[in-house]
Amino acid sequence: AGWQRQERQPSNPTELAIIAFSLADHGDSACLPYAEQLRRYQPAEADAIIAHLMLQQGNLAKAVESLERTFKYCTTVPWSWSSVINGALGDAVTIARQERGFAPRLAESLKRPFAVYVLNEARNYSLAAIAPQIDANACVSALQAFEPNVPWTREFLTTRLQYYEAAGDSRAVDARRDLGEFLKYEPLRPADLLTPRGN
């Protein structure tokens, strides 16, 4: 609103991206001309912004098409803006959870690493978050990017165990051991301090 109260138009790629994304986040199709101008400089970001607009407007099919273009471009060009592409990864997870029929397409579009492994951990986390919307085998496959030196957090170790148990995978034994080891040495959380030790 502050921008729109003045007359100047966006004059560089950064301004184009900020204004286009802000409008897209409100489901405002006025973002489209700015996204198309941005495409001359940052094609992946332009498609990511259009995907976000389509998501906000409830057009998931169009959003998926734009995300597929975004991620394909990221596999060949290494200088995409991480803030915009991170948002696109989050949108992919959101769409897969809203409509699981799109999950296989989104997972396929994220299987190839981005150029020079940009945002590789974020991409792998997104794949792992989409996988439960497909099947147990997809979950196990998504975990392979993290093995054997997996992220040492309660959330990841718990999810890893759940995935392996659901698939009947023998690695559930190691996953259960690792989670137990983590919990054994995990510092007390604020909520734990309010819970009597006997409970």
N, C-alpha and C positions, 0 to 999 in steps of 0.2 A: 504493500500500500504506500509505503514511503517512497519507493522508487516511482510508482505510477503518478505521484503528485508532482513530479518534475517532468520536463519535456524531453530531456536527453535520452537517446536510445543507447543500448549496450554498445560499447565501442571496441571490445576486445574479447577473446575467447573466455576469459575468466568471468567477465560480466555476463556474457551470453549464457554460460553454464549456470551461474547462480540464479539469474532471473528465470531462465527456462525451468530449472528444477523447482524453484519456489512456486511457480505457477502450476507445474505438473503435480506438485504435492497437494495442491488444493483442487485437483481435478479440472483445472482450467485449460481448455484447448488453445488459449492464447499463447501457450508455450510453444506451439508447433513451429511458427515462423522463426523463433529464436533457435530452436533445436536444429532446424534446417540450415540456418546460418552457421551454427556451431559445427555442423557436419563437415564443412570445408577444412576445419582444423582438427577436429577430434570426432571421427565417425563413431567410434565405440560409445563415447559419452552421449552423442546425439541419440543413438538407439536406446541407450540405457534410460535416458530421460523420457523418451516416448513410451518405453515399456512401463515406466513408473506412472505416467499419465493414464495409460490403458488399464493398469491395475487399479488406480484410484477410481476410474470410471466403470470398473467391473467387466471390462472386455479382456478376459484372461487369455483368450486365443491370440489376440493381437499382441498382448504383452509378451507371451511366450515367443512369438515370431521375432519380436524386437530383441529379446534377451538372447536368442540363438545367434542373431547377427552380432550382438555385442560381444559374446564370449568367443565366437569364431575370430573376430577381428583381434581380440586380445591374445590369441595364440600366435599371431604373426607380428604384432607391433608392441614393443615393450614400454612405451611411454604414455600409457593411459593414466588418467588421474585416479589415484587409489580411492579417494573419497567417493567419487561417482560409481566406480566399479564395485566397491564394497557395498554400496546401496543396491546395485543390481543383483549382487549375490544374495543379499537379504530378501529382495523381491522374489527371487527364484524359489527360495525356501517358503516364503509366504504363499505363493501360488500353488506349489506342490501340496501344501497342507490344506489349502482351500478346495483344490480340485485334483485329487490324486491321479486322475487320468493323464494329467500333464507331466507327472513326475518322471516317467521314463525319458521323455524328450529333454527335459531340463537336466537330468543326470547325464545323459549322453553328451549334451553340449558342454558339460563341465569336466568330462573325463580327461581331455587333453590339457596338459599344463599350459599356462599362459607363457608368452615369450619371456625368456630369461627367468622363468619361475617367479614372476611378479605375483604377489598375493597368493602364493602357493598354499600356505596354511589355511587362509580364509577360504580358498576354493575347496580344499579337502574337507574342511568343516561343513561347508554348504552341502557337498556331496553326501556326507554322513548324515546330515539333517534331512535330506530329501529321501534317502534310502528307505526309511521305514514306510514310506508311502508306496513303495514298489513291492518288495518281498524280503524274506530273511536272507536270501542269497545276495541281494543288493547290499544289505547291511554289512554282511561279512566282507564283501568286495570293497566297500568303502573304507573299512578299517585297515586294509592292507597298506594304505599310504602312510599310516602312523606306526605300524609295527617295525621293529620290536621295541623301539624306544618311544613309547607312547606318552602323550601329555599326562603329567602327574597331577591331575586334579580330581576331586571327588566326582564331579559331573561326568567327565570323560570316562573315568574308570568304571563308574556305575553303568553308563550307557554301553560301554564295550562289553561288560559282562552280560547285560540284557541281550545284546545282539547275538553273541555267541551261544547263549543258552537257547534263544528262540530258534536258532538254526541247527541246534544239536551238534555244534562244532566242538571238537575235543579241546580247542584252545580255551574253552570256558573254565577249565581247571586252572590255567595260568592266570586268567582274568580275575577269577575269584581270589586267588592268592594275592595278586597285586592290589586289589581293592582292600582286602583285609590288612595288608601291610600299610597301605596309606592310612586307613582309619585308625590303626594302632598308634600312629605317630602324629595324627592330625591335631593341630592346636585347637583348643576349645573355641567354639564360636560364641558370640554374645548370647545367643538363645540357650546354649548349653549351660551357661553360667547360672541360669535361672531354674534349671532342672535338677532336682535332688539326685545325687549319685545313685541312689537305690532304685531309681525308676528307669 
